[in-house]
């Protein structure tokens, strides 16, 4: 698997972590008072559990971010030079033109072969039909 694909997968994974962890934090967050209403107080055990889970989630996000940074550091450098990029584009266009010519030749050969096979098939079916008529 190439680096760009790995990078895409890790970014998707990080997005999933953010999505899931945000939901978990919202779900598990203690209720807050909006006015003069009273809110039941969480137990110390529940608060401790929430802190521990939050720490684990933060560590997972940091680890995923470090992996993304590591993968990104292995990407080839981008040349800001416009002339270099134009030369690369010219090279790619030449390769594309060569492949296009090769594919057209292959297509012509395949069309010729198809016509030959169709002609043979017609001859065979005509012969079979003629024999059946006799």
Buried (B, 14 or more C-beta within 10 A) or exposed (E): EEEEEBBEEBBEBBEEBEEEBEEBEEEEEEEEEEEEEEEEEBEEEEEEEBEEBBEEBEEBBEEBBEBBEEBEEEEEEEEEEEEEEEEEEEEEEEEEEEEEEEEEEEEEEEEEEEEEEEEEEEEEEEEEEEEEEE
